[in-house]
Amino acid sequence: MKLVRLPDTDLVVSQCCLGTMTWGEQNTEAEAHAQLDYAVARGVNFIDTAEMYPVPPGAETACRTESYIGPWLAKQKRDALVVASKVAGPGRRDWLRGGRTPLTRANIHEACHDSLTRLRTDYLDLFQIHWPERNVPMFGATEFDPAKEKPKATPMLEQLEAMAELVRAGKIRYWGISNETAWGVAEFSRLAREQRLPRPVTIQNIYSLIARGFDGDLAETCFRERVSLLAYSPLAGGYLSAKYGAGVKPAGARFTLFPAFGPRYAKPNVASAVEAYAALAKQRGLSPATLALAFVKSRWSVAATIIGATSMAQLAENIAAFSVDLDAGTLAEIDAIHARYPSPAA
């Protein structure tokens, strides 16, 4: 497994990051530990979680994923791993921290403390803001709507200062953002420079064959501000494995169990694009999932790709995909399909 150093940091991470958001809903604690053991044995040193996990989120399961990871992490050589978690942004999450979800200094500190307790560790290598507090298009929305402006939102400077305090206290090494926009990256970076505070070093945004919205202004902004992309949902929630083809609903699969989750994948041209990429994979002697993951790995803007699996067979296939390098002809074919179906799930 190839390791990469994130710019301007001491974080050396595997290109494959193990995502955890099914643990506690679709996976048991024993299955979570088995996945962790398997991944680490194959060179994965990067683990991503969040206080809100598992998903779909709910009061009964909130924070369960971190609690599953904690007993395993307590038995590991801590400095051999890069552990990332997230503080949830505001929304209809009254069951999270007693409804204290605005990204205030106090709430960010509380979220970090609670995550450390559940994870049974003294520090996080990376602590991320899960989504912005301000009005932004997210989770499949593509248009900014001024009518949705909020009367009051925690200033970005206060959020930045809270992260800086956690760095100084030794509770986190670095911090990052998620589901952010180009303006958000630029503004956080500007404030950090002006105030001489630690800047965000990563952005965790969606990126896949059918969701390539990052490639425009966000890619430029992150390149210039030296913010590394951690690409999530590289298999589009399993759609790019082609297991949902022709309307099939596999037993136990995420969108079989939770059909309302991920409405972006019900958009026009998603099914047609998935079918085209699956056909290309077959032509090249690859599984659809391997093609999708190898593509994301090939992008200059991607530092690490976050995978997720509910079975060991899926996990093995996903990790193996990181040893595959796509040739120029295959990448050209991908570009041709993208021209026909440009980011249908963006």
Buried (B, 14 or more C-beta within 10 A) or exposed (E): BEEBEBBEBEBEBBBBBBBBBBBBBBBEBEBBBBBBEBBBEBBBBBBBBBBBBBBEBEEEBBBBBBBBBBEBBEEBEBEEBBBBBBBBBBEEBEBBBEEBBBBBBEBBBBBBEBBBEBBBBEBBBBBBBBBBBBBBBBEBEEEEEEEEEEEEBBBBBBBBBBBBBBBEEEBBBBBBBBBBBBBBBBBBBEBBEEEEBBBBBBBBBBBBBBBBBBBEBBBEBBEEBBBBBBBBBBBBBBBBBBBBEEEEEEEEBBBBEBEEEBEBBEBEBBBEBBBBBBBBBEEBEBBBBBBBBBBBBBBEBBBBBBBBBBEEEBBBBBBBBBEBEBEEEBEEBBEEBBEEBBBBBB
